[in-house]
Amino acid sequence: MILNSPKLRILALVATFSMTLSGCSSMPSLPSFSGPDTKPEQSPENTSNNVPQSNQTNVDVDGVAVIPAPIELTPEQSEEQALAMEARGLIGALNAFKLDKQSQQKLNSSQLGDVQSAINNLASGKTDEALVAVQRVIDDADFIASPNTAVWVLRGDIYRAKDDIEKALGDYKAALTLVASNHQAHNRLAFIYRDAGKFDLAEAHYAQAINAWPGNAESYRNRGILYDLYVGDKPAALADYLLYKALLDIQVQSVALPAKSLLKEQKLISQWILDIRRQISILQREQANG
């Protein structure tokens, strides 16, 4: 789950650019950019969960309607239903980052071209060329007059791919000075602090990312990994993994043909949940036995 080589980190950063809901990866998605003709974002439609229900009304021999008894749910089905309801509520919650982005000056066509060039070069591992392209945007007089938070995140990503962590930190913090609800910047800062062993700071930024966009699945996955592998709080990790899966389930149900990567991630997180439940069970037995 942890990408250490610079090449793998670059590929992960760029691969997630095309994935749904800011990606289903332990690495954060690239910042989203908008131009004058960019279509507005759409949230997945609410879908019903897969809980067995009976919608039929039977009629007896006397013509009297007989309502069938409700199907009794297993504990697992009840938990799944509750999580699905919670996930739909999170998706419907206020997305502060989406609202705050509306006040940002949109990039012009020339700036968008440089941004795309930076993204393409980053994808190819050409970090020097990527830095040159994004720097043209940052040095542009129009950008200086009206800076855009996503550009600072992008340059931070390039610096992080170059292993210049201090400059990456500076850019992510600059992005937050423009838009404090930038969940992408919060997620990236959390990664850096996590890898530096500053778990309290990492947890704080994950919490801020979730507050900014409660329906963003990525943040729950990332915080779950922090709790699971770094802090050792297995129950907290399980809670985040369960919410992450519930949000993924809604994504899968909302489209006719889900992406293979999404189905693969759904299967993976199911395995994580089984494993962490097993770990919790072992810990509980050990505590009971003294």
Secondary structure, DSSP 8 states (H G I E B T S, - for coil): ----SHHHHHHHHHHGGGSSTT-SSSS--------TT--------------------EE-TTS-EE--------HHHHHHHHHHHHHHHHHTS--HHHHHHTTS----HHHHHHHHHHHHHHHTT-HHHHHHHHHHHHHSHHHHHS--HHHHHHHHHHHHHTT-HHHHHHHHHHHHHH-TT-HHHHHHHHHHHHHTT-HHHHHHHHHHHHHH-TT-HHHHHHHHHIIIIII--HHHHHHHHHHHHHHHHHHHHTSSS--HHHHHHHHHHHHHHHHHHHHHHHHHHHHHT-
